[in-house]
């Protein structure tokens, strides 16, 4: 079939609402992490999260549509609207059966699920709130996106911990390569909620940092636990030929999407970097690139020492001494960690390639899992960029590597 092109991008996250706002704040070195304000956090736990603020569904969809949707589904629909408009893809009676939605979400709408479960406990099976139930299933956001845009093509949702976004992109790419669709809205959506926070805190997965001011990306502490975030990201992916027929602008093409893993303990990151290094090499081979051709790397780094040590070891093994000089973007230092953070990183790397601008990046032998006081980011700068690599790493032993080009 030929290369797959990304023709549309939509996003909402802790950096802002919409592609332009998020990109601008990223280039300015801003972060979206601060004290959680949407709900009261557990006493004795950390209080930092990366929240979406100021979102109003009325700006993208009519009240009669969104009033019964969970917040998670509202975020997904809003991001899909921006992405489809950006792509120039027109959904008509002639093509709607060939346009679909493939989403990734770690846990779906935890807030809606918790609300339904509490109503079940309080009122019993006969009195549980039926209006809450439809959005308790993780595939609800993708379904609502299809309903809103009247898409009748493939519709699937993948839940793979912190590789959910990468898994959705891999599945969508396989469907497009198999000619099962002409275009797909590939999305990732996750939310912060009281029950999710409580669950992560019970597992000691959240950083125990408490402060009343925002956390700048350069002050991310390295150790145990991550800072949870939330976001909705959508990419419109289609064969390059379809974009050429419409004379659509293309952000970039997917050159390789690789997923794999290794055995590890429950809730733990891998103890060694060999499996991740193998995934990076496999992706480079699929993309027909040499390590020296990669201009920019989107990291999986999230402040967890175990993850960052494995990632740095894999980069050192694959790129040799040059790994220190490649600009590396730890996006989760600005937007937190969540199931589809990898898909958001793909979107940001594509924007960087298209604009010819390297966002604030780490250069040097840093983010290796060692304790530190602060981390200096090099300021944004213009550069000639052709190829970007996006690394994923999830607790439970999952790895991914995506390579994009422009």
C-alpha positions in Angstrom: 0.0 0.0 0.0 2.9 2.4 0.6 3.5 4.8 3.5 0.9 5.9 6.0 0.6 9.7 6.5 -0.6 11.7 9.4 -2.8 14.5 8.1 -4.6 15.8 11.2 -3.8 16.3 14.8 -6.1 17.3 17.7 -5.3 17.4 21.4 -6.3 18.5 24.9 -3.9 18.1 27.8 -2.4 19.9 30.8 -0.5 22.2 28.5 -3.7 23.6 26.9 -6.7 23.1 24.8 -6.0 22.5 21.1 -2.9 21.8 19.1 -1.7 25.4 18.7 -1.9 26.2 22.4 -0.2 23.0 23.5 2.6 23.4 21.0 3.2 27.1 21.9 3.4 26.3 25.6 5.8 23.4 25.0 8.1 25.6 23.0 8.1 28.1 25.8 9.2 25.5 28.2 6.0 25.6 30.2 4.7 22.6 32.2 1.2 21.5 33.1 1.9 19.8 36.4 0.7 21.3 39.7 -1.4 20.7 42.7 -4.6 18.7 41.9 -7.6 21.0 42.2 -10.5 18.9 40.7 -10.8 16.7 43.8 -9.3 16.2 47.3 -6.3 13.9 47.2 -5.6 11.2 49.8 -4.1 12.6 53.1 -0.4 11.8 53.3 0.0 11.2 49.5 1.6 13.5 47.0 -0.7 16.2 45.5 0.8 16.8 42.1 -1.1 16.0 38.8 -1.4 17.2 35.3 -5.0 18.3 34.8 -6.9 19.6 31.8 -8.3 22.9 32.8 -10.9 25.2 31.1 -12.5 22.5 28.9 -16.0 23.3 27.8 -17.7 20.7 25.6 -20.2 23.3 24.3 -17.4 24.8 22.2 -17.2 21.6 20.0 -20.5 19.8 20.3 -24.2 20.5 21.0 -25.6 20.1 24.4 -28.1 17.4 23.4 -25.2 15.3 22.3 -22.7 15.7 25.2 -25.1 15.9 28.1 -25.2 12.1 28.6 -21.5 11.5 27.8 -18.8 11.0 30.4 -16.1 13.5 30.7 -13.7 11.1 29.0 -15.9 10.7 26.0 -16.4 14.5 25.7 -12.6 14.9 25.7 -12.3 12.3 22.9 -14.9 13.8 20.7 -13.4 17.3 21.1 -9.9 16.1 20.1 -11.4 14.1 17.1 -13.2 17.3 15.9 -9.9 19.2 15.8 -8.0 16.3 14.1 -10.6 15.7 11.4 -11.0 19.4 10.6 -7.2 19.7 10.4 -6.9 16.7 8.1 -9.4 18.0 5.5 -11.1 14.5 5.4 -14.7 14.9 4.5 -17.1 12.2 5.8 -19.8 11.5 3.2 -22.3 8.8 2.4 -19.8 7.6 -0.2 -16.9 7.0 2.2 -18.2 6.8 5.8 -18.0 3.0 5.8 -14.3 3.3 5.1 -13.5 5.7 7.9 -13.2 4.5 11.4 -11.9 5.2 14.9 -9.3 3.2 16.8 -8.6 4.3 20.4 -6.4 3.5 23.3 -7.1 4.1 27.0 -5.5 2.5 30.0 -8.6 2.3 32.2 -11.5 4.0 30.4 -13.8 6.3 32.3 -12.8 5.5 35.9 -15.0 8.3 37.2 -18.1 6.9 35.4 -17.4 3.4 36.5 -17.0 4.5 40.1 -20.2 6.4 40.0 -22.2 3.5 38.6 -20.6 1.1 41.2 -21.5 3.4 44.1 -25.1 3.7 42.8 -25.2 -0.1 42.7 -24.0 -0.4 46.3 -26.4 2.3 47.5 -29.6 1.3 45.7 -29.0 -2.3 44.6 -29.4 -3.8 41.1 -32.9 -2.4 40.7 -31.9 1.2 41.6 -28.5 1.5 40.0 -28.2 4.5 37.7 -28.7 3.1 34.1 -27.6 6.4 32.5 -24.1 5.9 33.9 -23.5 2.4 32.6 -22.9 2.9 28.9 -19.8 4.9 29.5 -18.3 2.5 32.0 -16.9 0.4 29.1 -13.5 1.5 27.8 -14.7 1.5 24.2 -17.3 4.2 24.8 -15.1 7.2 23.7 -14.3 5.6 20.3 -18.0 4.7 19.9 -19.1 8.3 20.7 -16.5 9.6 18.2 -18.0 7.4 15.5 -21.6 8.4 16.4 -20.7 12.1 16.4 -19.0 12.0 13.0 -21.2 9.2 11.6 -18.2 7.0 11.0 -19.2 3.4 10.0 -15.7 2.0 9.5 -13.7 -0.1 11.9 -14.1 0.8 15.6 -11.9 -0.7 18.3 -10.3 0.2 21.6 -7.1 -1.2 23.1 -6.2 -1.1 26.8 -2.5 -1.8 27.4 -1.5 0.1 30.5 0.9 2.9 29.5 1.3 1.6 26.0 -2.4 2.1 25.1 -1.8 4.9 22.6 1.0 3.0 20.9 -1.1 -0.1 20.7 -3.9 1.8 19.0 -1.6 3.2 16.5 -0.1 -0.2 15.7 -3.5 -1.7 15.3 -4.7 1.1 13.1 -1.6 0.9 10.9 -2.1 -2.9 10.4 -5.8 -2.2 9.4 -4.8 0.5 6.9 -2.0 -1.7 5.5 -4.6 -4.5 5.1 -6.9 -2.1 3.2 -9.7 -2.4 5.7 -10.1 1.3 5.8 -9.3 4.5 3.9 -8.7 6.6 6.9 -8.7 6.2 10.7 -9.1 8.5 13.6 -6.4 7.1 16.0 -7.0 8.4 19.5 -5.8 8.1 23.0 -7.8 9.4 26.0 -7.3 9.1 29.8 -8.7 11.0 32.7 -7.7 11.8 36.3 -10.4 10.9 38.8 -10.6 10.4 42.6 -10.9 6.6 42.3 -7.9 6.3 40.0 -5.8 8.5 42.2 -6.8 6.5 45.3 -6.0 3.2 43.4 -2.6 4.4 42.2 -1.8 5.8 45.7 -2.7 2.5 47.3 -0.1 0.9 44.9 2.5 3.5 45.9 2.7 4.4 42.2 2.3 8.2 42.7 5.2 10.5 43.7 5.0 11.5 47.3 5.8 15.2 46.5 3.5 17.8 48.0 3.8 21.5 47.1 1.5 24.4 46.5 3.2 25.8 43.4 3.4 24.3 39.8 6.2 21.9 39.1 8.5 23.1 36.3 9.7 20.3 33.9 13.3 20.8 35.0 12.5 20.1 38.7 11.0 16.6 38.2 12.3 14.5 41.0 13.8 11.1 40.0 12.9 8.1 42.2 9.9 6.0 42.9 6.4 6.8 41.4 5.2 9.0 38.6 2.9 12.1 38.4 -0.4 11.1 36.8 -1.9 13.2 34.0 -4.8 13.2 31.6 -5.2 14.0 27.9 -7.1 13.4 24.7 -5.0 13.1 21.5 -6.2 12.2 18.0 -4.3 11.6 14.8 -5.9 11.1 11.4 -3.9 8.4 9.6 -4.4 7.5 6.0 -2.4 6.1 3.1 -0.1 8.7 1.5 -1.9 8.3 -1.8 -5.2 9.5 -0.2 -3.6 12.6 1.1 -2.0 13.3 -2.2 -5.3 12.9 -4.0 -6.8 15.6 -1.7 -3.6 17.7 -1.9 -3.6 17.6 1.9 -0.7 18.8 4.0 1.0 15.9 5.8 2.7 16.2 9.2 4.8 13.1 8.5 4.7 9.4 7.7 4.8 6.3 9.9 8.0 4.4 9.1 7.9 1.8 11.9 5.6 0.8 14.8 7.1 -1.9 17.0 5.7 -3.4 20.3 7.2 -6.1 22.5 7.9 -6.9 26.1 9.8 -8.9 28.6 8.9 -10.8 31.8 8.8 -8.7 34.9 7.0 -8.4 38.2 3.5 -7.1 38.5 3.5 -3.3 38.6 7.2 -3.2 37.9 9.4 -1.9 35.0 11.9 -4.3 33.4 15.1 -4.7 35.3 17.4 -4.7 32.2 17.5 -2.8 28.9 18.2 -5.6 26.5 14.5 -6.2 25.5 14.0 -2.4 24.8 17.2 -2.2 22.8 16.0 -5.1 20.7 12.7 -3.2 20.0 14.6 0.0 19.0 16.8 -2.0 16.6 13.8 -3.7 15.1 12.1 -0.4 14.5 15.2 1.0 12.8 15.4 -2.0 10.6 11.7 -1.7 9.7 12.2 2.0 8.9 15.4 1.2 6.9 17.3 3.7 8.9 20.7 3.8 10.6 20.9 5.0 14.2 22.8 8.1 13.0 19.9 9.2 11.0 17.6 9.8 14.0 17.4 13.6 14.7 15.0 13.7 17.7 13.8 11.3 20.3 10.6 11.4 22.4 11.4 9.6 25.6 9.3 7.4 27.9 11.0 9.0 30.9 8.5 9.9 33.6 10.6 10.4 36.7 10.6 6.8 37.7 14.3 5.8 38.3 13.8 2.2 37.2 12.3 3.2 33.8 14.8 5.9 33.1 17.7 3.6 33.8 16.4 1.0 31.4 15.7 3.6 28.7 19.1 5.2 29.0 20.8 1.8 28.9 18.9 0.9 25.7 19.8 4.2 24.0 23.4 3.7 24.9 23.4 0.2 23.5 21.8 1.1 20.2 23.2 4.6 19.5 26.6 4.2 21.2 28.3 7.4 22.5 26.1 9.5 20.2 23.0 8.9 22.4 24.1 11.8 24.6 24.1 14.3 21.7 20.6 13.5 20.3 18.0 16.0 21.5 15.6 14.1 23.8 12.1 15.2 24.8 10.8 13.9 28.1 7.2 15.1 27.4 5.8 13.4 30.5 7.8 15.9 32.6 5.3 18.5 31.4 2.0 16.5 30.9 2.3 13.7 33.4 2.0 9.9 32.9 -1.1 8.2 31.5 -2.1 5.4 29.2 -1.9 7.2 25.9 1.0 9.6 26.7 2.9 7.9 23.9 0.4 8.9 21.3 0.7 12.5 22.5 4.5 12.2 22.2 4.1 11.0 18.6 1.9 14.1 17.9 4.5 16.5 19.4 7.4 14.9 17.5 5.4 15.2 14.3 4.8 18.9 15.0 8.5 19.3 15.6 9.5 17.7 12.3 6.9 19.7 10.4 7.9 23.0 11.9 11.6 22.3 11.9 11.8 23.2 15.6 13.3 21.2 18.4 11.3 21.8 21.6 13.1 22.3 24.9 15.2 19.1 25.1 17.7 17.3 27.1 21.2 16.9 25.6 24.0 15.1 27.5 24.4 12.0 29.7 21.2 12.7 31.7 17.9 11.0 32.7 19.7 7.8 33.5 17.8 7.0 36.7 20.2 8.6 39.1 19.0 11.0 41.8 19.3 14.7 40.9 18.4 18.1 42.1 17.4 19.7 38.8 17.6 19.1 35.1 18.4 21.8 32.6 16.5 21.9 29.3 18.1 23.4 26.2 15.8 26.1 24.8 13.8 25.5 21.6 15.7 26.1 18.4 15.2 25.7 14.7 16.8 22.7 13.0 16.6 20.6 9.9 14.7 17.5 11.0 13.9 14.4 9.1 13.4 11.5 11.4 12.0 11.1 15.0 11.9 8.2 17.3 9.3 7.7 20.1 10.0 5.2 22.9 7.4 3.6 25.1 7.8 1.7 28.3 5.1 0.4 30.6 5.0 -1.3 34.0 4.4 -5.0 33.5 7.2 -5.3 30.9 5.8 -3.6 27.8 8.0 -1.8 25.3 7.4 0.1 22.1 9.2 2.1 19.4 7.7 4.3 16.8 9.7 6.0 14.0 8.2 8.9 12.0 9.6 10.9 9.1 8.8 14.0 7.1 
